């Protein structure tokens, strides 16, 4: 005789339900991606980062680069050390935008190229990590804010430019030095010119502000920038990069030299933080609120014997005789405790349950403690025998 087919109801969400739940988040994500791609497309030709001669951003340097080109200065943009040293010639000015990013071996190679040429080298914002190699004999003091400062020196470029926006690094030279010290702050210069052999010289700029698009038209910034960068017919604009193969020759000099975050524009960092906060708030908003348990009707009705058999098969498959014995003993103690006058909360206390059981069954010669509170069975046969003994004990308690 064939068994009737049992209909089952699936509790899994349908594709339509899944789409209904996820379409809001998918729409927001699509809008963010489309907006980001559109913004990147619109700004890709103008935004290249700080001190980049291709960048029209406030901290870019396209304005000064265009002015130099109109004056006949040939500008070469390089991003690797090999390109910078190759392009450096006696009639060239080498501008190093972030010398502190260079590793020790890169600085040594660059210094050899500087001393071997008759050109000018301009180091922007050079600090203690790079001064020892690129400008021997010069050290840096505490930085100072960028302010309008007067030249207070006889350097021709500075006297013609007048007041400019300078600050940042302040430099100290050895006593008796012939360096030109300009635009001082508390007695220490923020612009230092170090003369070299023949026409070679090195200029240290404490801050890059005179090269920024947003500051070029203020004070004498444009004049000083054009004079320093346009003193030779060729300008090599070196933007050091951590992707340069020569940067792997040794490790960074300190924690700031290899800091990747310093290369990321601050706007991107703030944008990432805002997106993270928005994601957390969205998770809190959409998270499931866990309230009290609610009983629900099972989609399929199962006989108790089937449930028991299924659990037993799982215990057997996992070889969990200890767990099975614990369940059997716990259930037996819970059922016989009320029959013995023991509260249910004390059913699993041997000191409360066993004396009551001895009073109820005084003629029992077997010790009930190993039966109700004993160790786990060693094999399946012992587990089956334990189940039979527990069943017999319960029947005896009920019929006594």
C-alpha positions as CSV (number, residue, x, y, z in Angstrom):
1,X,0.0,0.0,0.0
2,X,1.6,3.3,-1.1
3,X,1.9,6.1,1.4
4,X,0.0,9.3,0.5
5,X,2.2,12.2,-0.8
6,X,3.0,14.8,1.8
7,X,2.9,18.4,0.6
8,X,5.6,20.6,1.9
9,X,5.8,24.4,2.1
10,X,9.1,26.1,1.4
11,X,10.1,28.9,3.7
12,X,12.9,30.2,1.4
13,X,12.4,33.7,-0.1
14,X,11.5,33.8,-3.7
15,X,13.6,35.7,-6.2
16,X,10.9,38.4,-6.4
17,X,11.0,38.8,-2.6
18,X,14.8,39.0,-2.7
19,X,14.7,41.7,-5.3
20,X,12.1,43.7,-3.4
21,X,14.3,43.7,-0.3
22,X,17.5,44.5,-2.1
23,X,16.4,47.0,-4.8
24,X,16.7,50.0,-2.5
25,X,20.3,49.3,-1.5
26,X,21.1,48.4,-5.1
27,X,19.7,51.7,-6.4
28,X,21.7,53.7,-3.9
29,X,24.9,51.8,-4.8
30,X,24.3,52.3,-8.5
31,X,23.8,56.0,-8.0
32,X,27.0,56.3,-6.0
33,X,28.9,54.4,-8.7
34,X,27.4,56.5,-11.5
35,X,28.1,59.7,-9.6
36,X,31.7,58.7,-8.9
37,X,32.4,57.7,-12.5
38,X,30.8,61.0,-13.8
39,X,32.9,63.1,-11.4
40,X,36.1,61.2,-12.2
41,X,35.4,61.7,-15.9
42,X,34.8,65.4,-15.6
43,X,37.8,66.0,-13.4
44,X,40.3,63.5,-14.8
45,X,41.9,66.0,-17.2
46,X,42.3,68.7,-14.5
47,X,43.0,66.9,-11.2
48,X,46.4,65.2,-10.7
49,X,47.3,66.0,-7.2
50,X,49.2,68.6,-5.1
51,X,52.1,70.4,-6.9
52,X,51.3,68.7,-10.2
53,X,51.9,71.0,-13.1
54,X,48.9,69.4,-14.9
55,X,46.5,70.1,-12.0
56,X,44.0,73.0,-11.9
57,X,43.1,72.2,-8.3
58,X,43.8,74.9,-5.7
59,X,46.9,73.1,-4.6
60,X,48.0,72.2,-8.1
61,X,50.6,74.1,-10.1
62,X,49.2,74.4,-13.6
63,X,49.2,78.2,-13.4
64,X,52.9,78.6,-12.8
65,X,53.7,75.9,-15.4
66,X,51.7,77.7,-18.1
67,X,53.4,81.0,-17.2
68,X,56.8,79.4,-17.5
69,X,55.9,77.9,-20.9
70,X,54.8,81.4,-22.2
71,X,58.3,82.6,-21.2
72,X,59.9,80.0,-23.4
73,X,60.9,77.6,-20.5
74,X,60.8,73.9,-21.6
75,X,59.1,71.9,-18.9
76,X,59.6,68.1,-18.5
77,X,57.5,66.2,-16.0
78,X,59.1,63.1,-14.5
79,X,58.0,60.7,-11.8
80,X,61.0,58.3,-11.5
81,X,64.5,58.9,-10.3
82,X,66.1,57.6,-13.5
83,X,64.1,60.1,-15.6
84,X,65.0,62.9,-13.2
85,X,68.8,62.2,-13.3
86,X,68.8,61.7,-17.1
87,X,66.9,64.9,-17.8
88,X,69.2,67.0,-15.5
89,X,71.6,69.0,-17.6
90,X,73.8,72.1,-17.0
91,X,71.1,74.3,-18.5
92,X,68.3,72.8,-16.5
93,X,66.6,73.5,-13.1
94,X,65.6,70.4,-11.2
95,X,62.5,70.9,-9.0
96,X,62.0,68.1,-6.4
97,X,58.5,68.6,-4.9
98,X,58.6,66.1,-2.0
99,X,62.3,65.1,-1.3
100,X,61.4,63.5,2.0
101,X,59.6,60.7,0.1
102,X,62.9,59.6,-1.4
103,X,64.7,56.7,0.2
104,X,68.3,56.9,1.4
105,X,69.7,55.3,-1.8
106,X,67.5,57.5,-4.0
107,X,68.8,60.6,-2.2
108,X,72.4,59.6,-2.7
109,X,71.8,59.0,-6.4
110,X,70.0,62.4,-6.7
111,X,72.8,64.2,-4.8
112,X,75.4,62.8,-7.2
113,X,73.4,64.1,-10.1
114,X,73.0,67.5,-8.4
115,X,76.7,68.0,-7.8
116,X,77.7,66.6,-11.2
117,X,75.7,69.2,-13.1
118,X,76.0,73.0,-13.4
119,X,72.3,73.6,-13.0
120,X,70.0,74.6,-10.1
121,X,68.2,72.3,-7.8
122,X,65.1,73.4,-5.8
123,X,64.0,71.2,-2.9
124,X,60.4,72.0,-1.7
125,X,59.7,71.4,2.0
126,X,62.8,69.4,2.6
127,X,63.0,68.2,6.2
128,X,65.4,66.3,8.4
129,X,64.9,62.9,6.5
130,X,66.4,64.4,3.4
131,X,68.6,67.3,4.4
132,X,71.5,65.2,5.6
133,X,72.0,63.8,2.1
134,X,70.7,66.4,-0.3
135,X,71.9,69.5,1.6
136,X,74.9,68.5,3.9
137,X,75.5,70.9,6.7
138,X,71.9,72.1,6.8
139,X,69.4,71.1,9.5
140,X,65.8,72.0,10.0
141,X,64.1,73.5,13.1
142,X,60.5,73.5,14.1
143,X,58.1,74.5,11.3
144,X,56.4,77.8,11.2
145,X,53.0,78.9,9.8
146,X,52.8,80.2,6.2
147,X,52.6,84.0,6.4
148,X,53.4,87.1,4.4
149,X,57.2,87.5,4.9
150,X,59.7,90.1,3.7
151,X,62.9,89.0,2.0
152,X,65.4,90.5,4.6
153,X,68.3,89.3,2.4
154,X,70.3,90.4,-0.7
155,X,69.3,87.5,-3.0
156,X,68.3,89.2,-6.3
157,X,65.3,87.0,-6.9
158,X,64.0,87.7,-3.4
159,X,64.5,91.5,-3.4
160,X,62.7,91.8,-6.8
161,X,59.8,89.6,-5.6
162,X,59.3,91.4,-2.3
163,X,56.9,90.0,0.2
164,X,55.7,86.4,-0.4
165,X,53.7,83.7,1.3
166,X,56.3,81.4,2.9
167,X,56.7,79.3,6.0
168,X,56.9,75.6,6.8
169,X,60.5,74.3,7.4
170,X,63.1,76.7,8.9
171,X,66.7,76.0,8.2
172,X,70.0,76.3,10.2
173,X,73.4,76.5,8.6
174,X,76.9,76.1,10.0
175,X,78.6,79.3,11.3
176,X,80.5,81.1,8.5
177,X,78.3,79.7,5.7
178,X,77.9,81.8,2.6
179,X,74.3,80.7,2.0
180,X,71.7,83.3,1.3
181,X,69.1,83.3,4.1
182,X,65.8,84.8,3.1
183,X,62.3,85.3,4.5
184,X,63.2,84.6,8.1
185,X,60.8,83.5,10.9
186,X,62.2,84.1,14.4
187,X,65.6,84.5,12.9
188,X,65.6,81.4,10.9
189,X,65.2,81.5,7.1
190,X,62.3,79.7,5.3
191,X,64.2,80.1,1.9
192,X,67.9,79.2,1.8
193,X,70.2,79.3,-1.3
194,X,73.3,77.2,-1.1
195,X,75.9,78.1,-3.7
196,X,77.9,75.3,-5.3
197,X,80.7,74.9,-7.9
198,X,80.5,77.3,-10.8
199,X,76.8,78.1,-11.5
200,X,75.5,75.2,-9.5
201,X,73.3,76.1,-6.5
202,X,70.6,74.5,-4.3
203,X,67.5,76.4,-3.2
204,X,65.5,75.1,-0.1
205,X,61.9,76.3,0.0
206,X,60.3,75.8,3.4
207,X,56.8,75.5,2.0
208,X,55.3,75.0,-1.5
209,X,52.7,77.7,-1.2
210,X,54.2,80.1,-3.8
211,X,53.7,77.3,-6.4
212,X,50.0,76.7,-5.6
213,X,47.3,77.9,-8.1
214,X,45.3,79.5,-5.3
215,X,48.3,81.6,-4.1
216,X,50.1,82.5,-7.2
217,X,48.4,85.8,-7.7
218,X,49.0,87.0,-4.1
219,X,51.9,89.2,-3.0
220,X,55.1,88.5,-4.9
221,X,54.5,84.8,-5.1
222,X,54.4,84.6,-8.9
223,X,57.5,86.7,-9.3
224,X,59.6,84.6,-6.9
225,X,58.3,81.3,-8.4
226,X,59.0,82.4,-12.0
227,X,62.5,83.6,-11.1
228,X,63.5,80.5,-9.2
229,X,62.1,78.0,-11.7
230,X,62.8,80.0,-14.8
231,X,66.5,80.8,-14.3
232,X,67.5,78.1,-16.9
233,X,65.9,77.4,-20.2
234,X,64.9,73.9,-19.2
235,X,62.9,72.9,-16.0
236,X,62.7,69.3,-14.8
237,X,59.6,68.9,-12.6
238,X,60.2,65.8,-10.4
239,X,57.2,64.3,-8.6
240,X,58.6,61.4,-6.5
241,X,56.4,58.3,-6.5
242,X,56.3,55.3,-4.3
243,X,55.8,53.2,-7.4
244,X,59.2,54.0,-8.6
245,X,61.3,50.9,-9.0
246,X,64.3,52.6,-7.4
247,X,62.3,53.1,-4.2
248,X,62.6,49.3,-3.4
249,X,66.4,49.5,-3.1
250,X,66.0,50.1,0.7
251,X,63.5,50.9,3.3
252,X,62.1,54.3,4.1
253,X,64.1,56.5,6.4
254,X,61.3,56.9,9.0
255,X,57.6,56.4,9.4
256,X,56.7,59.4,7.3
257,X,58.9,58.6,4.3
258,X,56.8,55.5,3.2
259,X,53.5,56.8,4.3
260,X,51.1,55.9,1.5
261,X,48.3,58.0,3.0
262,X,50.3,61.2,2.5
263,X,49.9,60.7,-1.3
264,X,46.1,60.5,-1.0
265,X,44.2,63.8,-1.3
266,X,42.5,64.7,1.9
267,X,39.1,64.9,0.2
268,X,39.2,61.2,-0.6
269,X,40.1,60.4,3.1
270,X,37.1,62.4,4.3
271,X,34.9,60.9,1.7
272,X,35.8,57.4,2.8
273,X,35.2,58.3,6.4
274,X,31.7,59.7,5.5
275,X,30.9,56.6,3.5
276,X,31.9,54.4,6.4
277,X,29.7,56.4,8.8
278,X,26.8,56.2,6.4
279,X,27.2,52.4,6.0
280,X,27.1,52.0,9.8
281,X,24.0,54.2,10.1
282,X,22.3,52.2,7.3
283,X,23.2,48.9,9.0
284,X,21.6,50.2,12.2
285,X,18.6,51.4,10.3
286,X,18.0,48.2,8.4
287,X,19.2,45.7,11.1
288,X,16.6,43.2,12.4
289,X,15.2,44.1,15.8
290,X,15.3,41.1,18.0
291,X,12.1,41.1,20.2
292,X,10.5,38.4,22.3
293,X,10.1,34.9,20.8
294,X,6.9,34.4,18.9
295,X,5.5,30.9,18.4
296,X,4.5,30.0,14.8
297,X,2.8,27.1,13.3
298,X,5.2,24.7,11.6
299,X,4.8,24.5,7.9
300,X,4.9,20.7,8.1
301,X,3.6,18.5,10.9
302,X,5.9,15.7,12.0
303,X,5.2,12.9,14.3
304,X,7.2,12.9,17.6
305,X,8.6,9.5,16.8
306,X,10.1,10.8,13.6
307,X,11.7,13.8,15.4
308,X,13.1,11.4,18.0
309,X,14.5,9.1,15.4
310,X,16.0,11.9,13.4
311,X,17.8,13.3,16.5
312,X,19.0,9.8,17.4
313,X,20.5,9.3,14.0
314,X,22.3,12.6,14.3
315,X,23.8,11.6,17.7
316,X,24.8,8.3,16.3
317,X,26.4,9.9,13.2
318,X,28.4,12.3,15.4
319,X,29.3,9.5,17.9
320,X,27.8,11.6,20.6
321,X,27.0,9.0,23.2
322,X,27.8,11.4,26.0
323,X,25.3,14.0,24.7
324,X,22.6,11.3,24.2
325,X,23.1,9.9,27.7
326,X,22.9,13.4,29.2
327,X,19.6,14.1,27.3
328,X,18.1,10.7,28.5
329,X,19.1,11.3,32.2
330,X,18.0,14.9,32.2
331,X,14.6,14.0,30.8
332,X,14.2,11.1,33.3
333,X,15.1,13.3,36.3
334,X,12.8,16.0,35.1
335,X,9.8,13.6,34.9
336,X,10.3,11.7,38.2
337,X,11.1,14.7,40.3
338,X,7.4,15.9,40.7
339,X,6.4,12.3,41.4
340,X,8.9,12.3,44.3
341,X,7.8,15.6,45.7
342,X,11.0,17.4,44.6
343,X,10.7,20.8,42.9
344,X,11.6,20.8,39.2
345,X,14.4,23.3,39.8
346,X,16.1,20.8,42.1
347,X,15.5,17.8,39.8
348,X,19.2,17.8,38.7
349,X,20.7,18.0,42.3
350,X,21.8,14.6,43.5
351,X,21.6,15.7,47.1
352,X,17.9,16.5,46.7
353,X,16.7,13.9,44.2
354,X,18.4,10.7,45.5
355,X,17.2,10.8,49.1
356,X,13.6,11.3,47.9
357,X,14.0,8.3,45.5
358,X,15.3,6.1,48.3
359,X,12.3,6.9,50.4
360,X,9.9,6.2,47.5
361,X,11.7,2.9,46.6
362,X,13.1,1.6,49.9
363,X,13.3,-2.0,48.7
364,X,15.5,-1.2,45.7
365,X,18.9,-2.8,46.1
366,X,20.6,-1.1,43.1
367,X,22.3,2.2,43.6
368,X,20.4,4.8,41.5
369,X,23.3,7.4,41.5
370,X,25.3,5.8,38.6
371,X,22.1,5.4,36.7
372,X,20.9,9.1,37.0
373,X,24.2,10.9,37.5
374,X,26.9,8.5,36.1
375,X,29.5,8.8,33.4
376,X,28.9,8.6,29.7
377,X,28.5,5.2,28.1
378,X,31.6,3.6,26.6
379,X,29.7,2.1,23.6
380,X,26.4,1.8,21.9
381,X,25.4,-1.3,23.8
382,X,25.9,0.4,27.1
383,X,23.9,3.4,25.9
384,X,20.9,1.1,25.0
385,X,21.1,-0.6,28.3
386,X,21.1,2.8,30.1
387,X,18.0,3.8,28.2
388,X,16.2,0.6,29.2
389,X,17.2,1.0,32.9
390,X,16.1,4.6,33.0
391,X,12.7,3.6,31.4
392,X,12.3,0.8,34.0
393,X,13.2,3.2,36.9
394,X,10.6,5.7,35.7
395,X,7.9,3.0,35.5
396,X,8.7,1.7,38.9
397,X,8.4,5.3,40.4
398,X,5.1,5.8,38.7
399,X,3.6,2.5,39.9
400,X,5.0,2.5,43.4
